[in-house]
Amino acid sequence: MVLYHHEHWDGTGYPKGLKGEEIPLPARVFAVVDVWDALLSKRAYKPALSEDAARIELLSMAGKKLDPGLVEVFLQVEGMDSKAHTP
């Protein structure tokens, strides 16, 4: 799971350049949660985003870096409608 969580849905990630469902499901789930945590966390190089801003950013990564179906499910579990407030 950890080895492949930097693979991107569109095939541009690493270490193997896996694409879509070639990426193991646990790694795809972990990637969504890891990105969510990074967006909401204050870091030395960036402020934390609000949940609304993080949701918009997560949606912008769906189909590129992240599995779009898992992003939608994640937002539903978090109690956020993936279609509301989209830019």
C-alpha positions in Angstrom: 0.0 0.0 0.0 2.7 2.5 1.0 4.9 1.6 -2.0 2.2 2.5 -4.5 0.4 5.4 -2.9 2.3 7.9 -5.1 1.1 6.2 -8.3 -1.4 8.5 -10.1 -4.7 7.5 -11.7 -3.5 8.9 -15.0 -0.3 7.0 -15.0 2.1 9.9 -14.2 3.0 8.8 -10.7 5.8 6.6 -9.3 7.6 4.2 -8.7 6.2 2.1 -11.6 4.0 4.4 -13.5 0.9 2.3 -12.8 -2.4 3.7 -14.2 -6.1 3.4 -13.0 -7.0 0.0 -11.6 -3.5 -1.3 -12.1 -2.8 0.5 -8.8 -3.7 -1.7 -5.9 -7.0 -0.7 -4.3 -5.5 -0.2 -0.8 -2.9 2.2 -2.3 -5.6 4.2 -4.1 -7.6 4.5 -0.9 -4.5 5.5 1.1 -3.7 8.1 -1.5 -7.0 9.9 -1.1 -6.8 9.9 2.7 -3.1 11.0 2.6 -3.9 13.9 0.2 -6.9 14.9 2.4 -4.7 14.9 5.5 -2.0 16.9 3.7 -4.5 19.5 2.5 -6.0 20.0 6.0 -2.6 20.1 7.8 -0.5 23.1 8.4 3.0 22.6 7.2 6.2 24.7 7.4 5.7 25.5 3.7 1.9 26.1 3.6 -1.1 26.9 5.7 -3.9 24.4 6.3 -6.8 24.6 4.0 -10.4 24.8 5.1 -12.5 21.7 4.5 -14.3 23.5 1.7 -11.1 24.5 0.0 -9.7 21.0 0.6 -12.8 19.4 -1.0 -12.4 21.6 -4.1 -8.7 20.7 -4.3 -9.4 16.9 -3.9 -12.1 17.1 -6.6 -9.5 18.8 -8.9 -7.2 15.8 -8.5 -10.0 13.2 -9.2 -9.2 11.4 -12.5 -5.7 12.8 -12.6 -3.8 11.9 -9.4 -6.7 10.1 -7.6 -9.3 7.5 -8.4 -12.4 9.6 -9.1 -14.8 7.0 -7.7 -12.9 6.8 -4.5 -12.8 10.6 -4.1 -16.6 10.6 -4.5 -17.1 7.8 -1.9 -14.6 9.5 0.5 -16.5 12.8 0.3 -19.8 11.0 0.9 -18.3 9.3 3.9 -17.1 12.7 5.2 -20.6 14.0 4.8 -19.8 16.3 1.8 -21.6 16.2 -1.5 -18.9 16.0 -4.2 -21.1 18.0 -6.6 -22.0 20.9 -4.2 -19.9 24.1 -4.3 -17.7 23.0 -7.2 -16.0 25.8 -9.0 
